[in-house]
Amino acid sequence: MLGRYNPPLENAVSIAGAGTQGDGVLMGLAVGADMLDVAYIKATYGFKLNPKHIDELSTIYWSGGIIVNKNAKRFVDESQSYKILGDYALAQPEGKSFIVFDRQMAENGYKNNPQGRILIEPIVKENKVPDWIYAGDSIEEAARKAGLNPEALVKTVKEYNAGIKDSSDAFGRKTLVDTSGKPLPLDKRPFYIMPATVAVIATYCGLRINKDAKVQNIFGEFIPGLWAAGEMTGGVHGAGYMSGSAFGKALTFGRIAAKDIAKQK
């Protein structure tokens, strides 16, 4: 269904619940329900390869790390939302990308950002490199272990460090994340490289509902006997996704639907 409604995400990894197969949406469509927000489906960037759980996501790039493609070249301003980063990452050659960071960034990330703490905990707490990360005392060494061109990555890091120093970064990075924090030079050994991927954890789109959680058809008419809430509904996430929206629309419209159903005769 992702391939049908949002082709760029057809090959994205999914860590949603095993039952999230679109059955409810298909049921609604079969009786004429309208759909909303398919264009806003977004994948989240920063998961280790072959993720199984939400904890396998790292936002170490918001602690100063940079993101490169298989050619060891940056392609985005890393301070942006992990949803936007996911779009850029999927568009790279073979959909491959890598997060490059140093010891200082690992320590800062572990201390200040709970998201992904588990992935870098062995580095900070045990001085041990986990098997999903490549490390080296130099950029060249880490690059070779990760299968990246050492000279190309050294050039990328050098250009990045120079750019953030005089506010001339090629991709316009001026902060660590959003509007907060000042970018750090990537120069504190050891250096680490984590192959990363994008994963779909919620779809944002779904059946059109009204304020009573009643499902509507393309003419705005209520389909008798059909209510919807949570992930299978559209019109809530849209382009303005904020963390917690998925829980909010499940709890809020689930309660609204139940109360409206109870009124029926």
C-alpha positions in Angstrom: 0.0 0.0 0.0 2.9 2.3 0.7 4.1 1.7 -2.9 0.7 2.5 -4.2 0.1 5.7 -2.3 3.6 7.0 -1.7 6.0 5.3 -4.1 9.3 6.7 -2.6 8.5 4.8 0.6 7.9 1.4 -1.0 11.2 0.1 0.2 11.3 1.8 3.6 11.6 -0.4 6.7 8.6 -0.6 8.9 8.6 -1.0 12.7 4.9 -0.6 13.1 2.8 -3.2 14.9 2.6 -6.5 13.1 -1.1 -5.9 12.6 -0.7 -2.6 10.8 -1.4 -3.9 7.3 -4.0 -1.4 6.1 -6.9 -3.8 6.6 -9.1 -1.1 8.1 -8.4 1.4 5.4 -9.1 -1.2 2.7 -12.4 -2.0 4.4 -13.4 1.6 4.4 -12.4 2.1 0.8 -14.5 -0.9 -0.2 -17.7 0.9 1.1 -16.8 4.2 -0.5 -14.8 6.0 2.2 -12.7 9.0 1.2 -8.9 9.1 1.9 -6.8 12.0 3.2 -3.1 13.0 3.5 -1.4 10.1 1.6 1.1 12.7 0.3 2.2 13.4 3.9 3.3 9.9 4.8 6.9 10.2 6.2 9.6 7.9 7.3 11.8 8.6 10.3 15.6 8.9 9.8 18.4 7.5 12.0 17.6 3.9 12.6 20.3 1.3 12.6 20.1 -1.2 9.7 17.3 -3.9 10.1 15.6 -2.2 13.1 13.0 -4.0 15.1 12.2 -1.5 17.8 11.8 2.3 18.2 14.8 2.4 20.6 17.0 1.5 17.6 16.8 5.1 16.4 19.6 7.6 17.0 19.4 11.3 16.6 23.2 11.8 17.1 23.2 14.1 14.2 21.4 16.6 16.4 24.4 16.5 18.7 26.7 17.5 15.9 27.1 14.5 13.6 26.9 14.8 9.9 25.1 12.6 7.3 26.8 11.3 4.2 25.8 9.1 1.3 27.7 6.1 -0.1 30.0 8.5 -1.9 31.0 10.0 1.4 29.3 13.3 0.5 26.9 15.3 2.6 23.5 16.0 1.0 21.4 17.8 3.7 21.3 20.2 6.6 21.4 17.8 9.5 19.6 20.1 11.9 16.2 19.5 10.2 13.4 17.2 11.3 14.1 13.4 11.1 11.1 13.3 8.8 12.7 15.7 6.3 16.1 13.9 6.6 14.3 10.7 5.8 13.1 12.1 2.4 16.6 13.1 1.5 18.2 9.9 2.6 15.8 7.8 0.5 16.7 9.8 -2.5 20.5 8.9 -2.2 22.2 6.3 -4.4 20.9 2.9 -3.4 19.1 4.6 -0.5 22.3 4.3 1.6 23.5 6.9 4.1 25.8 7.0 7.1 26.0 9.2 10.3 29.5 10.4 11.1 30.3 11.6 14.6 33.1 11.9 17.1 33.6 11.1 20.8 32.5 14.5 22.0 29.2 14.2 20.1 28.6 10.7 21.4 29.0 11.9 25.0 26.8 14.9 24.4 24.2 12.9 22.7 24.1 10.3 25.5 23.9 13.0 28.1 21.3 15.3 26.5 19.2 13.3 24.2 17.4 10.1 25.4 16.4 9.2 21.9 18.8 6.6 20.7 20.8 6.5 23.9 20.8 2.7 23.8 22.7 2.7 20.5 25.6 4.7 21.8 25.6 3.5 25.4 28.3 0.9 24.8 30.6 3.7 23.5 30.1 6.0 26.4 29.6 3.7 29.3 31.9 0.7 28.3 34.3 2.3 25.8 33.1 -0.5 23.5 32.1 -0.2 19.9 28.9 -2.1 19.1 28.6 -4.1 15.9 26.4 -1.5 14.2 29.0 1.2 14.4 32.5 1.5 12.8 35.2 3.3 14.7 38.7 4.6 14.1 41.3 6.9 15.6 41.2 8.8 12.3 38.5 9.6 9.8 40.4 7.5 7.2 40.4 4.4 9.5 36.7 4.7 10.3 35.8 5.3 6.6 37.8 2.2 5.5 36.0 0.0 8.0 32.6 1.4 6.9 33.4 0.8 3.2 33.5 4.5 2.4 36.2 6.3 0.4 38.7 7.6 3.0 39.9 10.6 1.0 36.4 11.7 0.1 35.2 11.5 3.7 38.2 13.5 4.9 37.5 16.1 2.3 33.8 16.2 3.4 34.6 16.6 7.1 37.3 19.3 6.4 34.8 21.3 4.3 32.1 20.9 7.0 34.4 22.0 9.8 35.5 25.1 7.8 31.9 25.9 6.8 30.4 25.9 10.3 33.4 27.9 11.6 32.7 30.9 9.4 28.9 30.3 8.8 29.3 29.3 5.2 28.2 25.7 5.4 27.3 24.4 2.0 23.9 23.2 3.2 23.2 26.1 5.4 23.6 24.4 8.8 23.7 27.0 11.6 22.4 25.0 14.5 22.5 21.5 16.1 18.7 21.0 15.8 15.9 23.3 14.6 16.9 26.7 16.1 18.9 25.5 19.0 22.6 24.9 19.6 25.8 25.8 17.7 27.3 23.2 15.4 30.5 21.5 16.6 33.6 20.7 14.6 34.0 17.0 13.9 37.5 16.7 15.3 37.6 14.8 18.6 38.9 11.3 18.2 37.9 8.5 18.1 35.5 8.9 15.1 32.4 6.8 14.5 30.3 5.9 11.5 26.9 4.4 11.7 25.1 3.0 8.6 21.6 4.4 9.0 18.2 3.8 7.4 14.7 5.2 7.5 11.7 3.5 9.0 7.9 4.0 8.8 6.5 4.1 12.4 3.1 5.7 11.5 1.4 6.5 8.2 -0.3 9.8 9.0 -2.9 9.2 6.3 -6.3 7.4 6.3 -10.0 7.6 6.1 -11.8 11.0 6.3 -13.7 11.5 9.4 -15.8 14.3 10.8 -15.8 15.9 14.3 -17.8 12.9 15.6 -15.3 10.4 14.1 -17.9 9.3 11.6 -16.3 8.1 8.3 -17.3 10.1 5.2 -17.4 9.4 1.5 -16.0 11.7 -1.2 -19.2 13.7 -1.1 -18.8 14.5 2.6 -21.7 12.1 3.5 -21.6 9.9 6.6 -21.3 6.2 5.8 -23.9 4.6 8.1 -22.4 2.4 10.8 -18.8 3.3 10.3 -16.6 5.2 12.7 -12.8 5.4 12.7 -10.0 6.6 15.0 -6.3 6.4 15.4 -3.7 5.5 12.8 -6.3 4.5 10.1 -7.7 8.1 10.0 -6.5 11.1 7.9 -6.8 14.8 8.5 -5.0 15.0 11.9 -1.3 14.6 11.2 -1.2 16.1 7.7 1.8 18.4 7.0 1.9 19.6 10.5 3.1 16.5 12.3 4.2 16.9 15.9 5.5 14.2 18.3 2.6 12.7 20.1 0.1 13.2 17.4 -0.4 9.5 16.8 -1.3 8.9 20.4 -3.5 12.0 20.5 -5.7 11.1 17.6 -6.1 7.5 18.8 -7.1 8.5 22.3 -9.2 11.6 21.4 -11.1 10.3 18.5 -11.4 6.8 20.0 -13.3 8.4 22.9 -15.3 10.6 20.6 -16.3 7.6 18.4 -17.3 5.5 21.4 -19.5 8.3 22.8 -21.1 8.9 19.4 -21.8 5.2 18.9 -23.4 5.1 22.4 -25.9 7.7 21.2 -27.1 5.6 18.3 -30.5 3.9 18.5 
